[in-house]
Amino acid sequence: MSLLVVGLSHRTAPVPVLERAAVTGDEAAKLLAELVECANVSEAVLVSTCNRVEVYAVVETFHGGLADISGVLSRQSGVDVTTLCNHLYVHYAAGAVDHLFRVSAGLDSMVVGEAQILGQLRAAYTSATEMGTVGRTLHELIQHGLRVGKRVHTETAIDHAGPSVVTEALADAERVLGGLTGRRALVIGAGSMGGLAAAQLRRAGVGRIAVANRTAANGERLAKALAEDGTPAVAIGLESLLAELALADVVIACTGASTPVLDAGTVRAARTEPGALVVCDLGLPRDVEAAVGELPGVHVVDLETMQLRLREAPSGRDTQRAAELVAEEVQAYLAAQRSAEVTPTVTALRRRAAEVVDSELLRLDSRLPDLDSGVRDELSRTVRRVVDKLLHMPTVRVKQLASAPGGSSYADALRELFALDPQSAAAVSATPAMPATEAESVTNHHIAMSTVDGEAR
């Protein structure tokens, strides 16, 4: 069994393709169930955010797993496999570990260093756990990945390597409106992105914030928190958008809806008085109908605009240090996995030795039935000590050697030398181990495409 990551992100796909591939609401549970029903997939976690859709999976074979996962993503998005593969990236085995750790550290985000991905990764893990699609391998990998992300954000200042998507969008709003101080804002969506947007608006000095949300309790909770911090705020239902749009200077839309929540007709009906309106669409799929940007006086900032602006991630000392920490953690994780691979063989070897000792002591009892019990016990202890001492150094060394790349060959040698049953050795392992291969990442989309097509046939 091996780790495989298949996905597309702001680095490989334009926003329209990401929109079609985005997974929201009940679709996630359905997609996870479909993934683990595939012949080559035994575990799966789906991460779907505003700039990435990717599947982390434990697969039986590389080609079979790639074909299965690509097929599921193709059916879910409605994009044919050939077209989809032009935008997919694939990371396998050690390359999958490296990718996850970079994602959790914020190094692969549209905005380098943003910490929101940690919460999104945790939420994806929780959802998959509830669906029963997470086994020991993905549990250990993602928990380690979350720890890596926390370590990077604790030990570096990568959070400040670049602006957040929200601050970048609000910077546009400030330029258009000539500042946000005293302005009226409308936030559509009270999730994590909505909370971040509201906090940024409060710090920018807006005079009033209206929070519109499908679930009233969540909107009221956010509005109450804002009011307690000194910013006038009110919670409304989505049916009250028209009245609030008439008052707003800036709108931030960030819901998890699968269709737009703000259309041109609603905005046109609300904006009866002249004045500039900035609409920041941070949803994926889009929360704002494209035609809204064509209305007079309305300026739309969306993820596609920011994708172009933020394509080149900022570099600096903290980003470099974060990358070094990730590389360090990847090597430590892989070394631990390689060491774990040899544990079943060592356990099987010690078990074989114990069986031989027990057999010989029984034989001694049959030959010398009148042997004094004290002498028998001392002989038993002596023989077991001799065997333990003979096995101690080889088993310690084989574990040390196994932690290096290619270390699995030492376990193979032990099994061959002592005629250990491979199935018996594997059976004593409680932890499925990842193959001890070097980092392998498939980034050539044409290779991935031909691989999927070939396997599907």
Buried (B, 14 or more C-beta within 10 A) or exposed (E): BBBBBBBBBBBBBEBEBBBBBBBBEEBBBEBBEBBBEBEBBBBBBBBBBBBBBBBBBBBBBBBBBBBBBBBBBBEBBEBEBEEBBBBBBBBBBBBBBBBBBBBBBBBBBBBBBBBBBBEBBBBBBEBBBEBEBBBEBBBBBBEBBBEBBBBBBEEBBBBEBBBBBBBBBBBBBBEBBEEBEEBBBBBBBBBEBBBBBBBBBBEBEBEBBBBBBBEEEBBBBBBEBBBEEEBEBBBBEBEEBEEBBBEBBBBBBBBBBBEBBBBBEBBBEBBEEEEBBBBBBBBBBBBBBEBBBEBEEBBBBBBBBBBEEBEEBBEBEBBEBBBEBBEEBBBEBBBBBBBBBBBBBBBBBBBBBEEEBEEEBEEBEEEEEEEEEEEBEEBBEEBBEEBBEEBEEBBEEBBBBBBEBEBBEBBEEBBEEEEBEBEBBBEBBEEBBBBBBEBBBBEEBEEBBEBBBEBEE
